[in-house]
């Protein structure tokens, strides 16, 4: 029997995710996939495997998992409290999970979505070219207690004891956006006010999108009641009838008629997805050419950059060029105080 991960308990709505299903927009299916694609790339780098391996996405809290067979796993995305047979484990690192051992993943300490990867990836059924659960479309379902998640054949390159410094995208910040088809319908004053506004991530949100709230007047587009429904994509910032922005995420619908003031550039969308309720976000308009150039540059070397950042969790003294700069012995005495107090 192949190795597997047994789900003993689960938080709200965990799901198996990969990079989603591109190419189905005309049929009414958005891409879906991981809310934080960078976390997938980080897991792939840590386990030295392809980035299209499926992982378990956990929203806000994890669960209890037991190994059926020996596994090597990695934890990425929003840092969560985790223990292995009661001993704390490091996030954004690889660990051995022996047959019968239990991994307990608690609440997120920052951000929203944490990811549990295994060497070989989760080998759940392929549907339309992906293992990703698209909950809105009814493709797959949330992972529940009692499930057995089969694991694919590992490449053999994965090993425990590796760590990677993650890009900090779990505390909000400034998000780059490019103009959309309806940006010009918003007045220059409203566009400037939008870029100068501090937004707060509302409690309402899921894999379809998140609602942002702000102080001040609502945002309205000219003639917005006459806008025809058209294609929308993850990253679009729709302005609802009451002037409140929603940022669309991987499982958004494919058509919409609300005006869009802009679209988040792909590399910044994890900042929005990983913003926990109460987190502050701001937006900055950039040109399409600038956004495309940056996107291409990042994509060309992303895997190599991440792989180069992987290092041993515990350093080997034999490979430490700066070994002599450390104080290796402390509390040394001349020896004449030995025996005192006996």
N, C-alpha and C positions, 0 to 999 in steps of 0.2 A: 504494500500500500504506500502511495506517495505521501510526503509530508503535508501537514495542514496546520492551520491555526484554528483552534476551537474557541468560539465566543461564549464565555461563561456569563457575562453581563455586558450591557451596552448602554451608552448614554443616548441622548436624543438624536435619532436619524443618521447614524454613521453609514457610509456607503463606499463601495469600491469605485475608485476613479482612476482614469488615465488622462490622456490628452484630449479625449473627446472624439467627436465625429464631424470633421470638416466636410463640406460638400453637400450637405442635405438641406441647406437653407431654402432652396426652391420648393422642396417637398414639405416645408413647414416645420422642420426640426432644427433647432439651434444647436450649436456645437456641443454644449455641455462640457463635461470633463472637470478636472480639479479647479476649485475656486482659486487656488494659489499654485499656478503651474511651476513657479520657481521652486516650490517645495518638492515637486516631482523631480526636477533636475538635480536638486541637492541630494535627494535620496539615491538617485542613480549614480551620482559621483561617489557617494560614500560606499555604495555596494559594488561599484565598478561594473555596472550593467547598463543596458540601453534605457533611455529615458522614457520609452513607451511601456515599460513594465507598470502594471496596475498596483496601486497602493490603497490603503484604507484611510478615508478621510473622516475625521472626527470633529464635530462642531461643538466647541465649548467644553466638552468633557469626553473622556475616552470610554473605558470599560475594563473588564477583566478578561484576559486571553491566556489560553493554555496551549503549549506546543504539543503537537502530535508528530513526533520525529524531531531531530535536531535542526534548528533553524539559525540563520544569521539575520538579524533585523536592523533597521535604521529608523530613527525618529527625527522628523523634520517639521517645519512649519511652526505654528504657534506653540511656544514651550508650555508643556503640561507637566504636572507632578507625576512622576512615574517610579515604580519600584519593581524589582525582579526578585521574586520569593522574599519580599520584605525589605530588600536592600535597595537604596536609591540608585537610580541610573541617570547618566548624563544625557541631556537632550542634544540633538544634532550630532549624534554619534552612532556607531554600530555596536551591537551587543550579541552575544551568543545566548540563545534560548534553547536549552536542552529539553528533550522529551519529558513531559510531565511538569516542567516548570511553569510558573504563572507570572504574567506581566500585568500589573495593575496601572492603568493610566487614569489620573484624576482630572481636576479642573485646569483650564488654561490659566497660566500666570500672566499672560499678555496675548493680545490677538484673539482669533476665533478658531481658525482651522488648523488642527494638528494632523500629522500624517504618520502612519505606521507602514513601513515598507518591509518586505522580506526578500532575501536573495532568491531570484527566480521569478519574483512577482506573483501576485495572486492569479491563479488560473481559472477564474470564473468564466462562464460561457461568453463567447463572442456574440454580440448582436450588432449587426450592421457595421462590422469592422472595428468594434470597440468593446471593451469590458466595462466601460463607465456606466453607472446607473444614472439614467436621466429621469428623475423622479416625476417631473412635470409631464413628460410624455408617456410615462408608464413603462419605460424600458428599465427592467431591473426593479429592485426595491431596497429600502433601507435594510441594513444588516441587523439581525435580531439575535437575542440570546439563544443559545442552542445550535447556532449555525456552525458548519464546518467549512472553512475557506481553504480550498485546495491551493497548494503552492506549486509553481512551475519548477522545471529543472534549473538549478542554479548553474552559472557559468564556471564556478570553482574559484573565481577571483575574489569573492567576498570574504572578508575576515572581520572578526570583532576587534574592538580597541582602536577604531579610527574616529576622528572628529573633524568637523568643518565649521569654521566661523560663518554664521549665517548673516545675510543682509538683514538689518533691522527694519522691518516693515510692519511692526505690530503696535505702533503708537501714533498712527496718523501722520500728519505732515502735509506737505504741498504736493499736489497731484497735477501732472501736466495734461492738458486737454487740447485737442485740435478743433477747429471750427467744423460744424456739421451743416447739413442741408438747410437747417432753419436758423442758424446763428444770426444771420442778417435780419431776421424778423424781430429780434430783440434790439432795443435802442442802444446806441453807444453808451449812454449813461447806465443802463441796466447791465450791460456787459461789463463795464468797469466796476460797478457795484458788486456784481457776482464774483469777480476776481479779488475784490477787497474784503469779502465776507468770510467770517469764521463760521463754518458749518459744524454741526454736531451730529454724529451718527445716532439715529433714533433706535428705539428698541424693535421697531418693525423692520424686518428684513429676513431674507433667506437666500437660497442659491439662485433665485430669480433676480433679486435686486435688493438694494437697501435704501431706506428713506433718510433724508437729511433734513434737519430743522435749523432755523436761524432766527436771529432777532432782526426786526425790520420789516419793510414792506415786501409783499410777495413779488415774484418775477412773472411778467406776462409778455407774450409775444403778440405782435400786431396781426390781427386776423386769424388768431389761433383756432377759432371755431370753424374755420373753412379749410383747415389742413386735412388733406386726404391721408388715409392710412397708407403706410409704405414700409419697406424693409427697415428693420432695426436690428442692431447687433450688440453683443456685450460691450460695455464701456459707454454706450450712449447715455446721456444725462437728459432724461425726460422731465419736462416741467408740467405737473398736473394742473387741473383746473383751478386749484386754490393757490397756485404759484409755488408749490413745494417741489424741490428736485428729488428724483429717484435716479440712482445710478444702477444700470442694468448689469447683471452678472451672468455666469455661463448658461443658466437654464432659462434665460429670458424668452419671451415670446418672439416670434419672427416678424410680426407686423404691429404697427402702432400709429396712432394719430396725434399723440401729444407732441408739442414742439420740443425740439432738442437744442439746447443751448451750446452743446459741444459733445465731444467723445473723448473719453480717457484713453491715453496711449496704452498699448498692451502691457508694457513693462511696469506701468504704474497702477494697473488695476488691482494687483494684490494689496496695495496700500488701502484701498477701499474695502476689499473683501475681508481683510484681516483687521479692520477697524471695529473694535468691540463697541457696544452701545456706550455713548458718552464721550467717545473719542472725537477730537477736533480734526477737521480737514479743511484745506484751502485749495483753490484751483488756480492754475496759471495757464493762460493761452500761449501756445507755441505754434509755429508755422508747420504745415504738413511736410515740407521738404526737410526741416530740421528733425521732426519726429521720425520720418522714414530713414534718414541717414543714421540716427542714433539706434533705431531698431535693428537695422542691418548690421551695424558694427557689433552690437551686443550679441546677436544671434550667431555671427560667424565664429566667435571664439568662446561662447558661453561654456560649452562642455569642457574645453581644455582649461579654462580659467578655474572652474569649479574643481576639476580633478587635481589641478596644481595646488589647491588650497587644502586638500585632505592631508591630515598628518596624524601620527600616533597620539592616542589619548594620553598615554604615559610615555615620556621620552626615554629613549635608550641612551644611557650614559656614554656608550661607545661611539655614538654618533653626534655628541654634543660638542661642537667646536668651542663653545663658551663655558665648558665645564668648570674651568679654574676660576671663573668669576663668581661662582657660588660658594657660600660658606657651607662646607660639607660636614664639619664637625663643630659642635657648639658645647660650651660648658666644660672645656678641657681645663684641668688643674695641674699644678706641679706634683701632685700626689701626696704632699705632706699633710693634707687635710683628710686623707682617707682614714677611716676608723674613728673619726671624731663623733662623739655622741653615742658610741656603742657602750 
